[in-house]
Amino acid sequence: MEAGGRVKKCFVSSQAVMSMVMVQVMATGMQLLSKIILNNGKFVLALMTYRHVVAALCMAPLLSTLKGIKSKMNWSVFFWLFVNSLSGILLAMGLFYYGLKYTTATYAVNFLILVPTVTFDFSIIFRLEKLGLSTRAGKIKISGAILCVLRSYDSLSTINYSGGNIRTPKKLRTSRFT
């Protein structure tokens, strides 16, 4: 196999991973910009409105290319999409932005990480999701939920650590407060 074929095969096999990395980079950039905007005094719900209007404008052209979805869209589907966005997105992102405004970014992101875990817990409680501990899928679900909680706990314990100061050379200090 020639070198060009290997590069193409490597590129094709890593597209999913690279797309997830790009999503995380973009989400991090958006959260940093949101923190800057909120620190300048922007109202949380106004920021959420702007964000969702821009997202709707970006996604509208893609919706017109999907042929099968157009036939399934009726008022009932629009109603449930509205209820889902009102309850899920408004509550999760609203609480995230209020947490981001009044605390550190790390603290707010930790609670945003817990949203899938809490959703999973509610789906188990209301019997919307079958756990199936004897199956591979059930074990993966449980391990994913445990990893989310452990990652959040680890980050929160790092935030609350109050050890000694780290000494840096004077020429590396960029702030007048260090």
C-alpha positions in Angstrom: 0.0 0.0 0.0 1.4 3.4 -0.9 1.9 6.2 1.5 -1.0 8.3 0.2 -3.4 5.3 0.7 -2.3 4.9 4.3 -2.8 8.6 5.0 -6.3 8.6 3.5 -7.2 5.4 5.5 -5.9 7.1 8.7 -7.9 10.2 7.9 -11.1 8.3 7.2 -10.8 6.2 10.3 -10.2 9.2 12.6 -13.0 11.5 11.3 -15.3 10.7 14.3 -12.6 11.4 16.8 -11.5 14.6 15.1 -15.1 15.8 14.9 -15.6 15.3 18.6 -12.4 17.1 19.4 -13.6 20.0 17.2 -16.9 20.0 19.1 -15.1 20.2 22.4 -12.8 23.0 21.2 -15.8 25.0 19.9 -17.8 24.4 23.1 -14.8 25.5 25.2 -14.4 28.7 23.2 -18.1 29.4 23.5 -18.0 28.9 27.3 -15.0 31.2 27.6 -16.7 33.9 25.4 -19.9 33.5 27.5 -17.9 34.0 30.7 -16.4 37.2 29.3 -19.9 38.4 28.2 -21.5 37.7 31.5 -18.7 39.4 33.4 -19.4 42.5 31.4 -23.0 42.6 32.7 -25.1 40.9 30.0 -28.4 39.5 31.2 -28.4 35.7 31.2 -31.6 35.2 29.3 -30.6 37.7 26.6 -27.4 35.7 26.1 -29.3 32.5 25.8 -31.7 34.1 23.3 -28.9 35.4 21.1 -27.2 32.0 21.2 -30.3 30.1 20.2 -31.2 32.5 17.4 -27.8 32.2 15.9 -28.0 28.4 16.2 -31.4 28.3 14.5 -30.1 30.5 11.7 -27.2 28.2 11.2 -29.2 25.0 11.3 -32.2 26.2 9.1 -30.3 25.6 5.8 -29.5 22.1 6.9 -33.1 21.3 7.6 -34.1 22.1 4.1 -31.8 19.4 2.7 -33.4 16.6 4.8 -36.2 15.1 2.7 -37.5 12.5 5.1 -38.0 14.8 8.0 -40.2 17.3 6.2 -43.0 14.9 5.9 -42.9 14.0 9.6 -43.0 17.6 10.9 -46.5 18.6 12.1 -47.9 20.7 14.9 -47.6 17.9 17.4 -43.9 17.5 16.7 -43.3 21.2 16.9 -45.2 21.4 20.2 -43.0 18.6 21.8 -39.8 20.2 20.4 -40.9 23.5 22.0 -41.7 21.8 25.4 -38.3 19.9 25.3 -36.4 23.0 24.4 -38.2 25.1 27.0 -37.7 22.6 29.9 -34.4 20.9 29.0 -32.4 23.6 27.3 -33.7 26.6 29.2 -33.2 24.9 32.6 -29.9 23.3 31.9 -28.3 26.2 30.1 -30.0 28.8 32.2 -28.6 27.3 35.4 -25.2 26.8 33.8 -25.1 30.5 32.8 -26.2 31.7 36.2 -23.5 29.4 37.7 -21.0 30.7 35.2 -21.9 34.3 36.1 -21.6 33.9 39.9 -18.8 31.3 40.2 -15.8 30.1 38.3 -16.0 28.5 34.9 -14.7 25.2 36.2 -17.4 25.0 38.9 -20.2 25.7 36.3 -18.9 23.2 33.8 -18.8 20.5 36.4 -22.6 20.9 36.9 -23.1 20.9 33.2 -21.4 17.5 33.0 -23.9 16.1 35.5 -26.9 16.8 33.3 -26.6 13.5 31.4 -26.1 11.6 34.6 -29.2 13.2 36.2 -31.2 12.6 33.0 -30.1 8.9 33.1 -31.1 8.7 36.7 -34.6 10.1 36.0 -35.0 7.8 33.0 -34.3 4.8 35.3 -36.6 6.0 38.1 -39.5 6.6 35.7 -38.8 3.3 33.9 -38.2 5.0 30.5 -34.8 3.2 30.2 -34.1 -0.4 30.9 -30.8 -0.9 32.7 -30.1 -4.6 31.9 -27.0 -5.1 34.1 -26.4 -8.5 32.6 -25.9 -7.0 29.1 -22.9 -5.2 27.7 -24.9 -2.1 27.0 -26.2 -1.9 30.6 -22.6 -2.2 31.9 -21.5 0.6 29.6 -24.4 2.8 30.7 -23.5 2.3 34.4 -19.8 2.9 33.9 -20.5 6.1 31.9 -22.7 7.5 34.6 -20.1 6.6 37.3 -17.3 8.2 35.2 -19.4 11.4 34.8 -19.9 11.6 38.6 -16.3 10.8 39.4 -14.9 13.4 36.9 -17.2 16.0 38.4 -16.2 15.1 42.0 -12.5 15.1 41.0 -12.7 18.6 39.5 -14.7 19.9 42.5 -12.1 18.6 44.9 -9.4 20.3 42.9 -11.3 23.6 43.1 -11.6 23.3 46.8 -7.9 22.4 47.4 -6.2 25.2 49.4 -2.6 24.2 49.4 0.5 26.4 49.3 1.2 28.9 46.7 3.2 27.9 43.6 6.3 30.0 43.3 7.0 31.4 39.8 10.0 33.3 38.6 9.4 37.1 38.6 9.8 37.5 34.9 7.0 35.0 34.2 4.5 36.9 36.3 2.1 38.8 34.1 -0.4 40.1 36.7 0.2 42.7 39.3 -1.7 40.5 41.8 0.8 37.6 41.7 
